[in-house]
Amino acid sequence: MASRKVHKRKKQDLFEFFHVDPHCWPQEQIIDQIVTEVVKPRENEPFPGVAVAVRQNQQLIHLNCYGYANLETGVPITPDTVFDLGSLSKQFTAIAVLNLVLDKKLDLNDHLSKYFKRLPRYADSITVEDLLHHTSALPSYTDIYVASRRANEDWYDRVLAKPDHWYPQMGLRRKRELTNKDVMQWIATQKLLPRAPDTEYEYSNSGYVILAELVAKVSGHRLSEYLNKVFFKDMKMKDSYAFDESVSFPAGARQIVNHAKCYNRVNGRFVPVGYTPLNFITGDGNVHSTIKDLLRWELSLSLVDLMGLCFPEEAKEYGEGFNFRDILWSPVMIKKGKHVNYGAGWNLRRDKYKKIVEGKNGPVTTTYETRAEYHRGEWLGWRNYFARGSRWPVPKPGKAVDPNKWESLGIVVLSNADFGDKQFTTCRIAQEISRLFWGRFKKDNIMNNFNCG
């Protein structure tokens, strides 16, 4: 999945393989109702909105868009509308890193000091794997940004309250914008870590910025260039890109014309928000994409899931010795036997439950295994959620999962506004949609366990 070599062997277009017609998207009225009930648009008043894609098993069930990409010009959200993905970007940074691992240019057990000589001595103890799974113990670069008096403590709140039209042009506003290089320097000023690496899980944007710089160091290409070269082009994700200070587009480019603005609710009205000094930092965020492109990614992941579970030997052969499902979505064990349920840019959840099913000789109690991979993406007014779930009867020892009994859901929800909900709006939408297919009981529907607070 993550390898260029594997991509080159793929011949059939994903939309063709899944019988997806991009000129006639399937739409379910009941899903439209769910979105409307959650977003609660005011009658006759333009509102920012969402884009939603839903896959059940090997079929696209729904793709629809709601509300406006730009309230000021009245441009609606469409399948081609570009959103800032926020932390959904981490899965693409992870893919870039794993691709270098598969190409044997990088090892997950490599220490940071091998590549970054100017980092303090703790770089001898932090591995690439620690960065991927948030066990590096690195401090938050935004905390350093404030603690060093480069910004006021309330800088982010101020940005969210001040109208700004930086999107969609996303132009430079300083002679020298803050970049990944600055983040690396800030981290280097921290001579001690609060604890030893590989001992606790703590979500770290700093770690993923370093991963972006690691990709650049090893490949010779900036993360934005590398992703475009080895991933987005091959996946036909033509409107997806990583944005940094080196990226610019001509005035009429799709990346600008189709880019949404983002909005925050201030005193009961939607205010466009945009520029911050940290808007050019990549790795932890700053991949921009459309619901149509992310559908391609999600369909591809469903094949990774199916092959890895139901045809593991073929998956390993196809992946030249690697089962991509395991690489992307396996928990890791850190010191003292602790498990970390975070994969390569994904939160992970696993469970088992028993279910009574009808057998040849009457009712039989069957054990099911269920898993979920999910992540939220938040920056300014952007609110995004990507959720995947699967469940299957546990096979006998030594046997693979029966593909005819494997069930799977994939839900992507992108939004260009904070609707002022106490819950994370796009997570709530994804959760409500999942209940249409798998019900409201946590036992049957692992997505009911998501924390949408």
TIFI-958128 format. One record per residue (C-alpha): residue number from 1; x, y, z. Coordinates in Angstrom, 1 decimal, decimal comma, m for minus. Layout:
nr: NUM; u: X; v: Y; w: Z
...
***
This chain:
nr: 1; u: 0,0; v: 0,0; w: 0,0
nr: 2; u: 2,7; v: 2,5; w: 1,0
nr: 3; u: 5,3; v: 1,3; w: m1,4
nr: 4; u: 6,0; v: 2,7; w: m4,8
nr: 5; u: 6,8; v: m0,8; w: m6,0
nr: 6; u: 3,4; v: m2,0; w: m5,0
nr: 7; u: 1,7; v: 1,0; w: m6,6
nr: 8; u: 3,4; v: 0,3; w: m9,9
nr: 9; u: 1,8; v: m3,2; w: m10,0
nr: 10; u: m1,7; v: m1,8; w: m9,7
nr: 11; u: m3,4; v: m1,4; w: m13,1
nr: 12; u: m7,1; v: m0,9; w: m12,5
nr: 13; u: m8,4; v: 2,4; w: m11,3
nr: 14; u: m9,9; v: 2,2; w: m7,8
nr: 15; u: m13,2; v: 3,8; w: m8,8
nr: 16; u: m13,5; v: 1,3; w: m11,7
nr: 17; u: m12,7; v: m1,6; w: m9,3
nr: 18; u: m15,4; v: m0,5; w: m6,8
nr: 19; u: m17,9; v: 0,5; w: m9,6
nr: 20; u: m17,9; v: 4,1; w: m8,5
nr: 21; u: m19,3; v: 6,6; w: m11,0
nr: 22; u: m17,8; v: 10,1; w: m10,1
nr: 23; u: m20,5; v: 11,6; w: m12,3
nr: 24; u: m23,3; v: 10,0; w: m10,3
nr: 25; u: m22,6; v: 9,7; w: m6,6
nr: 26; u: m24,9; v: 7,4; w: m4,5
nr: 27; u: m26,8; v: 9,3; w: m1,9
nr: 28; u: m28,9; v: 8,1; w: 1,0
nr: 29; u: m31,7; v: 10,4; w: 2,3
nr: 30; u: m31,4; v: 9,1; w: 5,8
nr: 31; u: m27,7; v: 10,1; w: 5,9
nr: 32; u: m28,7; v: 13,6; w: 4,6
nr: 33; u: m31,1; v: 13,8; w: 7,5
nr: 34; u: m28,4; v: 12,9; w: 10,0
nr: 35; u: m26,1; v: 15,6; w: 8,8
nr: 36; u: m28,9; v: 18,2; w: 8,8
nr: 37; u: m29,9; v: 17,3; w: 12,4
nr: 38; u: m26,3; v: 17,6; w: 13,6
nr: 39; u: m25,3; v: 20,8; w: 11,8
nr: 40; u: m28,7; v: 22,4; w: 12,3
nr: 41; u: m28,5; v: 25,1; w: 9,6
nr: 42; u: m30,7; v: 28,1; w: 10,1
nr: 43; u: m33,5; v: 28,4; w: 7,5
nr: 44; u: m32,7; v: 30,7; w: 4,6
nr: 45; u: m29,2; v: 31,5; w: 6,0
nr: 46; u: m26,0; v: 30,3; w: 4,2
nr: 47; u: m23,9; v: 28,1; w: 6,5
nr: 48; u: m20,5; v: 26,5; w: 6,3
nr: 49; u: m20,9; v: 22,8; w: 5,8
nr: 50; u: m19,5; v: 19,3; w: 5,5
nr: 51; u: m18,6; v: 16,7; w: 2,9
nr: 52; u: m19,4; v: 13,0; w: 3,7
nr: 53; u: m18,4; v: 9,7; w: 2,1
nr: 54; u: m19,6; v: 6,3; w: 3,4
nr: 55; u: m18,4; v: 2,8; w: 2,3
nr: 56; u: m20,0; v: m0,4; w: 3,5
nr: 57; u: m18,0; v: m3,5; w: 2,8
nr: 58; u: m16,9; v: m3,2; w: m0,9
nr: 59; u: m19,6; v: m0,7; w: m1,9
nr: 60; u: m19,7; v: 3,1; w: m1,8
nr: 61; u: m23,1; v: 3,9; w: m0,1
nr: 62; u: m23,1; v: 7,7; w: 0,0
nr: 63; u: m21,2; v: 10,8; w: m1,1
nr: 64; u: m22,8; v: 14,1; w: m0,6
nr: 65; u: m21,9; v: 17,7; w: 0,3
nr: 66; u: m23,7; v: 20,3; w: 2,4
nr: 67; u: m23,4; v: 24,0; w: 2,9
nr: 68; u: m20,9; v: 26,5; w: 1,6
nr: 69; u: m17,2; v: 26,5; w: 1,0
nr: 70; u: m17,2; v: 30,3; w: 0,9
nr: 71; u: m20,0; v: 32,3; w: 2,6
nr: 72; u: m18,8; v: 35,6; w: 1,2
nr: 73; u: m19,1; v: 34,5; w: m2,4
nr: 74; u: m21,8; v: 31,9; w: m2,1
nr: 75; u: m19,7; v: 29,0; w: m3,5
nr: 76; u: m21,1; v: 25,7; w: m2,3
nr: 77; u: m19,1; v: 22,7; w: m1,0
nr: 78; u: m18,7; v: 20,1; w: m3,8
nr: 79; u: m16,8; v: 16,8; w: m4,1
nr: 80; u: m13,9; v: 18,9; w: m5,5
nr: 81; u: m13,8; v: 21,4; w: m2,6
nr: 82; u: m10,4; v: 21,4; w: m0,9
nr: 83; u: m10,2; v: 21,2; w: 2,9
nr: 84; u: m7,2; v: 21,6; w: 5,3
nr: 85; u: m7,1; v: 18,1; w: 6,9
nr: 86; u: m5,4; v: 19,1; w: 10,2
nr: 87; u: m4,1; v: 16,0; w: 12,0
nr: 88; u: m5,6; v: 13,6; w: 9,4
nr: 89; u: m2,3; v: 14,6; w: 7,7
nr: 90; u: m0,4; v: 12,4; w: 10,1
nr: 91; u: m1,4; v: 9,3; w: 8,3
nr: 92; u: 0,2; v: 10,6; w: 5,1
nr: 93; u: 3,4; v: 11,6; w: 7,0
nr: 94; u: 3,5; v: 8,1; w: 8,4
nr: 95; u: 3,0; v: 6,6; w: 4,9
nr: 96; u: 6,0; v: 8,6; w: 3,6
nr: 97; u: 8,1; v: 7,3; w: 6,5
nr: 98; u: 7,0; v: 3,7; w: 6,0
nr: 99; u: 7,7; v: 3,9; w: 2,3
nr: 100; u: 11,3; v: 4,7; w: 3,1
nr: 101; u: 11,3; v: 1,8; w: 5,6
nr: 102; u: 10,0; v: m0,6; w: 2,9
nr: 103; u: 12,6; v: 0,7; w: 0,5
nr: 104; u: 15,3; v: 0,0; w: 3,2
nr: 105; u: 16,4; v: 3,6; w: 3,3
nr: 106; u: 15,2; v: 3,9; w: 6,9
nr: 107; u: 14,7; v: 1,6; w: 9,9
nr: 108; u: 12,1; v: 2,0; w: 12,6
nr: 109; u: 14,7; v: 1,4; w: 15,2
nr: 110; u: 17,0; v: 4,1; w: 14,0
nr: 111; u: 17,7; v: 6,8; w: 16,6
nr: 112; u: 17,2; v: 10,5; w: 15,8
nr: 113; u: 20,9; v: 11,2; w: 16,5
nr: 114; u: 21,8; v: 9,3; w: 13,4
nr: 115; u: 20,1; v: 12,0; w: 11,3
nr: 116; u: 20,0; v: 15,1; w: 13,4
nr: 117; u: 23,3; v: 15,8; w: 15,1
nr: 118; u: 22,3; v: 19,1; w: 16,6
nr: 119; u: 19,5; v: 17,6; w: 18,8
nr: 120; u: 20,4; v: 17,1; w: 22,5
nr: 121; u: 21,7; v: 13,9; w: 23,9
nr: 122; u: 18,2; v: 12,5; w: 24,3
nr: 123; u: 18,1; v: 12,0; w: 20,5
nr: 124; u: 20,2; v: 8,9; w: 21,2
nr: 125; u: 17,2; v: 7,3; w: 23,0
nr: 126; u: 14,3; v: 8,3; w: 20,6
nr: 127; u: 13,6; v: 6,0; w: 17,7
nr: 128; u: 11,7; v: 6,6; w: 14,5
nr: 129; u: 9,1; v: 4,2; w: 15,9
nr: 130; u: 8,7; v: 6,4; w: 19,0
nr: 131; u: 7,8; v: 9,3; w: 16,8
nr: 132; u: 5,2; v: 7,4; w: 14,8
nr: 133; u: 3,5; v: 6,1; w: 18,0
nr: 134; u: 3,8; v: 9,2; w: 20,2
nr: 135; u: 6,1; v: 7,7; w: 22,7
nr: 136; u: 9,1; v: 10,0; w: 22,2
nr: 137; u: 8,4; v: 12,3; w: 25,3
nr: 138; u: 9,2; v: 15,3; w: 23,2
nr: 139; u: 7,6; v: 18,6; w: 24,4
nr: 140; u: 4,9; v: 20,3; w: 22,3
nr: 141; u: 6,4; v: 22,8; w: 19,9
nr: 142; u: 3,4; v: 25,1; w: 20,5
nr: 143; u: 4,2; v: 25,1; w: 24,2
nr: 144; u: 7,8; v: 26,1; w: 23,5
nr: 145; u: 6,5; v: 28,8; w: 21,1
nr: 146; u: 4,6; v: 30,3; w: 24,0
nr: 147; u: 7,1; v: 29,6; w: 26,8
nr: 148; u: 9,9; v: 31,3; w: 24,8
nr: 149; u: 7,8; v: 34,5; w: 24,6
nr: 150; u: 7,5; v: 34,3; w: 20,9
nr: 151; u: 3,7; v: 34,4; w: 21,3
nr: 152; u: 1,2; v: 35,3; w: 24,0
nr: 153; u: m0,6; v: 32,5; w: 25,8
nr: 154; u: m3,9; v: 33,4; w: 24,2
nr: 155; u: m2,5; v: 33,7; w: 20,6
nr: 156; u: m4,7; v: 30,9; w: 19,3
nr: 157; u: m7,9; v: 32,3; w: 20,9
nr: 158; u: m7,1; v: 35,7; w: 19,3
nr: 159; u: m6,8; v: 34,1; w: 15,9
nr: 160; u: m10,1; v: 32,3; w: 16,3
nr: 161; u: m11,9; v: 35,6; w: 17,1
nr: 162; u: m10,4; v: 37,8; w: 14,4
nr: 163; u: m11,9; v: 37,8; w: 10,9
nr: 164; u: m9,2; v: 36,9; w: 8,4
nr: 165; u: m9,3; v: 36,0; w: 4,7
nr: 166; u: m6,0; v: 34,1; w: 4,3
nr: 167; u: m7,8; v: 31,1; w: 2,8
nr: 168; u: m8,0; v: 30,3; w: m0,1
nr: 169; u: m4,9; v: 32,2; w: m1,5
nr: 170; u: m2,7; v: 31,2; w: 1,5
nr: 171; u: 0,0; v: 33,6; w: 0,7
nr: 172; u: 3,1; v: 34,6; w: 2,6
nr: 173; u: 2,7; v: 37,5; w: 5,0
nr: 174; u: 6,2; v: 37,8; w: 6,5
nr: 175; u: 9,6; v: 38,2; w: 5,0
nr: 176; u: 10,3; v: 34,8; w: 6,6
nr: 177; u: 7,5; v: 32,6; w: 7,8
nr: 178; u: 8,0; v: 30,1; w: 10,6
nr: 179; u: 8,8; v: 26,6; w: 9,3
nr: 180; u: 9,8; v: 23,1; w: 10,3
nr: 181; u: 13,4; v: 24,4; w: 10,6
nr: 182; u: 12,3; v: 26,7; w: 13,3
nr: 183; u: 10,5; v: 23,9; w: 15,1
nr: 184; u: 13,6; v: 21,8; w: 15,0
nr: 185; u: 15,6; v: 24,7; w: 16,6
nr: 186; u: 13,0; v: 25,2; w: 19,3
nr: 187; u: 13,1; v: 21,5; w: 20,2
nr: 188; u: 16,9; v: 21,6; w: 20,2
nr: 189; u: 16,7; v: 24,2; w: 23,0
nr: 190; u: 15,0; v: 21,7; w: 25,3
nr: 191; u: 18,0; v: 20,0; w: 26,9
nr: 192; u: 16,0; v: 17,6; w: 29,0
nr: 193; u: 12,8; v: 15,5; w: 28,5
nr: 194; u: 10,1; v: 15,2; w: 31,2
nr: 195; u: 10,5; v: 11,4; w: 31,2
nr: 196; u: 12,4; v: 8,7; w: 29,3
nr: 197; u: 11,2; v: 7,9; w: 25,8
nr: 198; u: 9,3; v: 4,6; w: 25,2
nr: 199; u: 7,7; v: 4,7; w: 28,6
nr: 200; u: 4,4; v: 6,5; w: 28,1
nr: 201; u: 2,0; v: 7,5; w: 25,3
nr: 202; u: 1,5; v: 11,3; w: 24,9
nr: 203; u: 0,2; v: 12,7; w: 21,6
nr: 204; u: 3,0; v: 14,8; w: 20,1
nr: 205; u: 2,8; v: 17,1; w: 17,1
nr: 206; u: 6,5; v: 17,8; w: 17,5
nr: 207; u: 7,3; v: 14,1; w: 16,7
nr: 208; u: 5,5; v: 14,3; w: 13,4
nr: 209; u: 7,2; v: 17,5; w: 12,4
nr: 210; u: 10,5; v: 15,7; w: 13,0
nr: 211; u: 9,2; v: 12,8; w: 10,8
nr: 212; u: 8,6; v: 15,3; w: 8,0
nr: 213; u: 12,2; v: 16,6; w: 8,3
nr: 214; u: 13,4; v: 13,0; w: 8,5
nr: 215; u: 11,6; v: 12,2; w: 5,1
nr: 216; u: 13,4; v: 15,3; w: 3,7
nr: 217; u: 16,8; v: 14,2; w: 5,1
nr: 218; u: 16,6; v: 10,6; w: 3,8
nr: 219; u: 14,8; v: 11,1; w: 0,5
nr: 220; u: 16,3; v: 14,4; w: m0,6
nr: 221; u: 12,8; v: 15,8; w: m1,1
nr: 222; u: 10,6; v: 18,0; w: 1,1
nr: 223; u: 7,6; v: 16,1; w: 2,5
nr: 224; u: 5,3; v: 18,0; w: 0,1
nr: 225; u: 7,4; v: 16,9; w: m2,9
nr: 226; u: 7,9; v: 13,4; w: m1,7
nr: 227; u: 4,2; v: 12,8; w: m1,1
nr: 228; u: 3,3; v: 14,1; w: m4,4
nr: 229; u: 6,0; v: 12,1; w: m6,2
nr: 230; u: 5,5; v: 8,7; w: m4,6
nr: 231; u: 1,9; v: 8,8; w: m3,4
nr: 232; u: m0,7; v: 11,3; w: m4,5
nr: 233; u: 0,1; v: 11,1; w: m8,2
nr: 234; u: 0,0; v: 7,3; w: m8,2
nr: 235; u: m3,2; v: 7,2; w: m6,2
nr: 236; u: m4,8; v: 9,7; w: m8,6
nr: 237; u: m5,4; v: 12,1; w: m5,7
nr: 238; u: m5,0; v: 15,0; w: m8,0
nr: 239; u: m6,3; v: 17,7; w: m5,6
nr: 240; u: m4,2; v: 16,6; w: m2,6
nr: 241; u: m1,0; v: 18,2; w: m1,5
nr: 242; u: 1,1; v: 19,0; w: 1,6
nr: 243; u: 1,4; v: 22,8; w: 2,0
nr: 244; u: 4,6; v: 24,5; w: 3,2
nr: 245; u: 6,4; v: 27,8; w: 2,6
nr: 246; u: 7,8; v: 26,5; w: m0,7
nr: 247; u: 4,3; v: 25,8; w: m2,2
nr: 248; u: 2,5; v: 28,4; w: m4,2
nr: 249; u: m0,1; v: 28,3; w: m6,9
nr: 250; u: m1,1; v: 30,6; w: m9,8
nr: 251; u: m4,3; v: 32,6; w: m9,2
nr: 252; u: m6,5; v: 30,3; w: m11,3
nr: 253; u: m5,2; v: 27,0; w: m10,0
nr: 254; u: m7,7; v: 24,4; w: m8,7
nr: 255; u: m5,9; v: 24,4; w: m5,4
nr: 256; u: m7,0; v: 28,0; w: m4,9
nr: 257; u: m10,3; v: 28,2; w: m6,8
nr: 258; u: m11,6; v: 25,0; w: m5,1
nr: 259; u: m10,3; v: 25,7; w: m1,6
nr: 260; u: m12,8; v: 26,4; w: 1,1
nr: 261; u: m12,5; v: 29,1; w: 3,7
nr: 262; u: m12,8; v: 28,0; w: 7,3
nr: 263; u: m15,1; v: 29,6; w: 9,9
nr: 264; u: m15,4; v: 29,9; w: 13,6
nr: 265; u: m18,7; v: 30,8; w: 15,4
nr: 266; u: m18,1; v: 34,1; w: 17,2
nr: 267; u: m21,1; v: 35,7; w: 19,1
nr: 268; u: m23,5; v: 33,6; w: 17,2
nr: 269; u: m22,2; v: 34,3; w: 13,7
nr: 270; u: m19,6; v: 32,6; w: 11,5
nr: 271; u: m16,4; v: 34,5; w: 11,1
nr: 272; u: m13,7; v: 33,5; w: 8,5
nr: 273; u: m10,4; v: 32,7; w: 10,2
nr: 274; u: m7,1; v: 31,9; w: 8,5
nr: 275; u: m3,6; v: 33,1; w: 9,1
nr: 276; u: m1,4; v: 32,1; w: 12,0
nr: 277; u: 2,4; v: 32,2; w: 12,1
nr: 278; u: 2,4; v: 28,4; w: 12,3
nr: 279; u: 0,5; v: 27,9; w: 9,0
nr: 280; u: 3,5; v: 26,7; w: 7,0
nr: 281; u: 4,6; v: 23,8; w: 9,4
nr: 282; u: 4,1; v: 20,3; w: 8,0
nr: 283; u: 4,2; v: 16,7; w: 9,2
nr: 284; u: 1,7; v: 17,1; w: 12,0
nr: 285; u: m0,8; v: 18,7; w: 9,7
nr: 286; u: m1,1; v: 20,8; w: 6,5
nr: 287; u: m2,2; v: 18,2; w: 4,0
nr: 288; u: m5,0; v: 19,6; w: 2,0
nr: 289; u: m7,5; v: 17,3; w: 0,1
nr: 290; u: m11,0; v: 16,7; w: m1,1
nr: 291; u: m13,7; v: 14,2; w: m0,1
nr: 292; u: m13,3; v: 12,6; w: m3,5
nr: 293; u: m9,6; v: 12,1; w: m3,1
nr: 294; u: m10,0; v: 10,8; w: 0,5
nr: 295; u: m12,6; v: 8,4; w: m0,9
nr: 296; u: m9,9; v: 6,9; w: m3,1
nr: 297; u: m7,6; v: 6,6; w: m0,1
nr: 298; u: m10,3; v: 5,0; w: 2,0
nr: 299; u: m11,2; v: 2,5; w: m0,8
nr: 300; u: m7,5; v: 1,6; w: m1,0
nr: 301; u: m7,4; v: 1,0; w: 2,7
nr: 302; u: m10,4; v: m1,3; w: 2,6
nr: 303; u: m8,4; v: m3,5; w: 0,2
nr: 304; u: m5,4; v: m3,4; w: 2,5
nr: 305; u: m7,8; v: m4,5; w: 5,3
nr: 306; u: m9,4; v: m7,3; w: 3,4
nr: 307; u: m6,2; v: m8,7; w: 2,0
nr: 308; u: m4,4; v: m8,5; w: 5,3
nr: 309; u: m7,1; v: m10,3; w: 7,3
nr: 310; u: m8,5; v: m12,7; w: 4,8
nr: 311; u: m5,6; v: m13,4; w: 2,5
nr: 312; u: m2,5; v: m12,8; w: 4,6
nr: 313; u: 0,0; v: m14,9; w: 2,6
nr: 314; u: m1,1; v: m13,2; w: m0,7
nr: 315; u: m0,9; v: m9,8; w: 1,0
nr: 316; u: 2,6; v: m10,5; w: 2,2
nr: 317; u: 3,6; v: m11,6; w: m1,3
nr: 318; u: 2,0; v: m8,6; w: m2,8
nr: 319; u: 3,7; v: m6,3; w: m0,3
nr: 320; u: 7,1; v: m7,9; w: m1,0
nr: 321; u: 7,4; v: m9,5; w: 2,4
nr: 322; u: 5,2; v: m7,0; w: 4,4
nr: 323; u: 1,6; v: m7,1; w: 5,4
nr: 324; u: 0,6; v: m3,5; w: 5,1
nr: 325; u: m2,4; v: m4,0; w: 7,4
nr: 326; u: 0,0; v: m4,9; w: 10,2
nr: 327; u: 2,3; v: m2,1; w: 9,5
nr: 328; u: m0,4; v: 0,6; w: 9,5
nr: 329; u: m2,6; v: m0,6; w: 12,3
nr: 330; u: m0,7; v: m2,7; w: 14,9
nr: 331; u: m0,5; v: m1,5; w: 18,5
nr: 332; u: 3,0; v: m1,3; w: 19,9
nr: 333; u: 4,4; v: m2,4; w: 23,3
nr: 334; u: 6,6; v: 0,0; w: 25,3
nr: 335; u: 8,5; v: m0,5; w: 28,5
nr: 336; u: 6,9; v: m2,3; w: 31,4
nr: 337; u: 4,6; v: m4,2; w: 29,1
nr: 338; u: 2,3; v: m1,3; w: 28,3
nr: 339; u: 0,4; v: m1,3; w: 25,0
nr: 340; u: 0,0; v: 1,8; w: 22,9
nr: 341; u: m3,1; v: 1,8; w: 20,7
nr: 342; u: m1,8; v: 4,2; w: 18,1
nr: 343; u: m0,6; v: 3,0; w: 14,8
nr: 344; u: 0,9; v: 4,9; w: 11,8
nr: 345; u: m1,1; v: 8,0; w: 12,1
nr: 346; u: m4,3; v: 6,3; w: 13,4
nr: 347; u: m5,9; v: 5,7; w: 16,8
nr: 348; u: m6,7; v: 2,0; w: 17,3
nr: 349; u: m9,3; v: 0,1; w: 19,1
nr: 350; u: m9,8; v: m3,7; w: 19,4
nr: 351; u: m12,4; v: m5,7; w: 21,1
nr: 352; u: m14,2; v: m9,1; w: 21,1
nr: 353; u: m17,8; v: m10,0; w: 21,8
nr: 354; u: m20,1; v: m13,0; w: 21,6
nr: 355; u: m23,1; v: m13,3; w: 19,3
nr: 356; u: m25,7; v: m16,0; w: 18,9
nr: 357; u: m26,1; v: m17,0; w: 15,3
nr: 358; u: m28,2; v: m19,7; w: 13,6
nr: 359; u: m26,2; v: m22,8; w: 12,8
nr: 360; u: m27,0; v: m26,0; w: 10,9
nr: 361; u: m28,2; v: m27,7; w: 14,1
nr: 362; u: m29,7; v: m24,6; w: 15,9
nr: 363; u: m28,4; v: m21,5; w: 17,6
nr: 364; u: m24,6; v: m21,3; w: 18,1
nr: 365; u: m22,6; v: m18,8; w: 20,2
nr: 366; u: m19,9; v: m17,3; w: 18,0
nr: 367; u: m17,0; v: m15,1; w: 19,1
nr: 368; u: m16,5; v: m12,0; w: 17,0
nr: 369; u: m13,4; v: m9,8; w: 16,8
nr: 370; u: m13,9; v: m6,1; w: 16,0
nr: 371; u: m11,4; v: m3,3; w: 15,3
nr: 372; u: m11,4; v: 0,4; w: 14,5
nr: 373; u: m8,9; v: 2,9; w: 13,1
nr: 374; u: m9,9; v: 6,5; w: 13,5
nr: 375; u: m8,5; v: 10,0; w: 13,8
nr: 376; u: m9,7; v: 13,6; w: 14,0
nr: 377; u: m8,2; v: 16,6; w: 12,3
nr: 378; u: m8,6; v: 20,0; w: 13,8
nr: 379; u: m6,9; v: 23,3; w: 13,0
nr: 380; u: m8,6; v: 26,7; w: 13,3
nr: 381; u: m12,2; v: 26,1; w: 12,1
nr: 382; u: m11,4; v: 22,9; w: 10,2
nr: 383; u: m13,1; v: 19,9; w: 11,8
nr: 384; u: m12,5; v: 16,5; w: 10,1
nr: 385; u: m13,0; v: 12,9; w: 11,0
nr: 386; u: m11,9; v: 9,6; w: 9,4
nr: 387; u: m13,3; v: 6,4; w: 10,9
nr: 388; u: m12,9; v: 2,8; w: 9,8
nr: 389; u: m14,4; v: m0,3; w: 11,5
nr: 390; u: m14,4; v: m4,0; w: 10,8
nr: 391; u: m15,8; v: m7,1; w: 12,5
nr: 392; u: m15,7; v: m10,9; w: 11,8
nr: 393; u: m16,2; v: m14,3; w: 13,4
nr: 394; u: m13,0; v: m15,4; w: 15,0
nr: 395; u: m11,6; v: m18,2; w: 12,8
nr: 396; u: m10,1; v: m21,4; w: 14,0
nr: 397; u: m6,4; v: m21,3; w: 14,9
nr: 398; u: m4,2; v: m21,2; w: 11,8
nr: 399; u: m7,1; v: m20,1; w: 9,6
nr: 400; u: m7,6; v: m16,7; w: 8,0
nr: 401; u: m10,8; v: m14,7; w: 8,3
nr: 402; u: m13,6; v: m15,7; w: 6,0
nr: 403; u: m14,0; v: m12,9; w: 3,4
nr: 404; u: m17,7; v: m13,7; w: 3,1
nr: 405; u: m18,2; v: m13,0; w: 6,8
nr: 406; u: m15,9; v: m10,0; w: 7,1
nr: 407; u: m17,8; v: m6,7; w: 7,5
nr: 408; u: m16,4; v: m3,3; w: 7,2
nr: 409; u: m17,4; v: 0,4; w: 7,4
nr: 410; u: m15,5; v: 3,4; w: 6,3
nr: 411; u: m16,7; v: 7,0; w: 7,0
nr: 412; u: m15,0; v: 10,3; w: 6,1
nr: 413; u: m16,5; v: 13,6; w: 7,2
nr: 414; u: m14,8; v: 16,9; w: 6,4
nr: 415; u: m16,0; v: 20,3; w: 7,6
nr: 416; u: m14,9; v: 23,9; w: 7,2
nr: 417; u: m16,4; v: 25,2; w: 10,4
nr: 418; u: m16,6; v: 24,8; w: 14,2
nr: 419; u: m20,4; v: 24,8; w: 14,7
nr: 420; u: m20,1; v: 25,6; w: 18,3
nr: 421; u: m21,3; v: 22,1; w: 19,3
nr: 422; u: m20,1; v: 20,7; w: 22,6
nr: 423; u: m19,1; v: 17,6; w: 20,7
nr: 424; u: m16,7; v: 17,3; w: 17,8
nr: 425; u: m19,3; v: 17,7; w: 15,1
nr: 426; u: m17,7; v: 15,5; w: 12,4
nr: 427; u: m17,1; v: 12,7; w: 14,9
nr: 428; u: m20,7; v: 12,8; w: 15,9
nr: 429; u: m21,9; v: 12,6; w: 12,3
nr: 430; u: m19,6; v: 9,6; w: 11,7
nr: 431; u: m20,9; v: 7,9; w: 14,8
nr: 432; u: m24,5; v: 8,5; w: 14,0
nr: 433; u: m24,0; v: 7,2; w: 10,4
nr: 434; u: m22,3; v: 4,0; w: 11,8
nr: 435; u: m25,4; v: 3,3; w: 13,9
nr: 436; u: m27,5; v: 3,0; w: 10,7
nr: 437; u: m25,5; v: m0,1; w: 9,8
nr: 438; u: m24,2; v: m1,6; w: 13,0
nr: 439; u: m26,6; v: m0,3; w: 15,7
nr: 440; u: m26,3; v: 1,6; w: 18,9
nr: 441; u: m24,9; v: m1,0; w: 21,2
nr: 442; u: m21,1; v: m0,7; w: 21,9
nr: 443; u: m20,8; v: m4,5; w: 21,8
nr: 444; u: m21,9; v: m4,7; w: 18,1
nr: 445; u: m20,7; v: m1,3; w: 16,9
nr: 446; u: m17,1; v: m0,4; w: 17,9
nr: 447; u: m17,6; v: 3,1; w: 16,6
nr: 448; u: m20,0; v: 3,8; w: 19,5
nr: 449; u: m16,9; v: 3,8; w: 21,7
nr: 450; u: m15,4; v: 6,9; w: 20,0
nr: 451; u: m15,0; v: 9,9; w: 22,3
nr: 452; u: m16,6; v: 12,7; w: 20,3
nr: 453; u: m16,1; v: 15,3; w: 23,1
***
